[in-house]
Amino acid sequence: MDLKKIESQIQEALGKIEHPAYKLSLAEIGMLDSVQEEDGNLRLNLKAPDPDRKTQIALEAQIRGLLTKLELPGKVKIRFTVDESLKPEEIGNRIRGVKNIIAIGSGKGGVGKSTVSANLAAAMARKGLKVGLLDADIYGPSIGKMFGLSGKQPLFGDGKRKVEPPQAHGVKVISFSFLLNPDQAVIWRGPMLGKAVEQFLYEIIWGELDYLLIDLPPGTGDVQLSLAQLVDLDGALIVTTPQNVAIQDATRAVAMFQEVKIPILGIIENMSEFICPHCGKSSHIFSKNGGPAFAAKYKVPFLGDLPLMTEIMESGEEGTPFSIQQEGPVQKSYFEIIDRIGTEVERYR
């Protein structure tokens, strides 16, 4: 009996099982102590990081399920001993390795929230930050297209029920659109939406990130509430346009985040002015100063304004965020917004 080979097979199997309390595989925790031969059978000695017997029983069932596929000689006895020195640091409703998790919302559609999210993420990467972007707009996912990742994407796992996200322009991106045919409709109720968001949060290999940005669907519905329950957010950004109808809807988004005790890091005013592609003249076609007035009313920071430009629309269609295409006022505005976000995150820490 080649115990060394058997131990290697078992260690590989333990790498495919996640501990429910610590969100790490049993191999990563270091639970395999030894494999011994006893009268032609095997004895598997495991070290448990805590004395929770219910968890041990559940893990044993998963381990036996995988061991049956290995065709090991004889029967396998499994024994747990407690070794609390193995206990990983408690992270609560956090994602291991992700420093800051920020939701980007709006009270209504049509304010360019996803465009802002895509350009913000790309600008963060351009500044040297490690960033991921989660497209949580299940009914209308568009982030993938803005990064040149249109339609279904080949997704690869690590054998531990986790998926490696595609990467474009230095940003790790995951979107529900990667799982769908372009013309496929999503007809889901609340619980299914919540489960999809949970999988995108915890079953994606995000690795080490400075920021994970979550592009929310418009409004204040199931996805927003599920997100507040599933993960500890470091804050939220509100995207609005200057006119009163957008401001009124953004008010509801602020109220929702305040209700679930998520700090508002600031307001971003999109489409603050239209810049003519022919003459370069700017026009305030959606009113003026709505964002700063809104921020002042609710005593939250105003992070900056962004123009409405034909080039920004075209860059979204082409799959390369405009904020990284060339140096200029737009890139400068995004860099300034990023610096202010960093200041606000630290203030709430």
Secondary structure, DSSP 8 states (H G I E B T S, - for coil): --HHHHHHHHHHHHTT-B-TTTSSBHHHHT-EEEEEEETTEEEEEEEESS--HHHHHHHHHHHHHHHTTTT-SS-EEEEEEE-GGG-----SS--TTEEEEEEEE-SSSSS-HHHHHHHHHHHHHHTT--EEEEE--SSS--HHHHTT--S----EE-SSS-EE--EETTEEEEEGGGGS-TT------HHHHHHHHHHHHHSB---SEEEEEEE--SSSSHHHHHHHHHS--SEEEEEE-SSHHHHHHHHHHHHHHHHTT--EEEEEE-S-SEE-TTT--EE-TT-SSHHHHHHHHTT--EEEE--B-HHHHHHHHHTS-GGGTS-SHHHHHHHHHHHHHHHHHHHH-
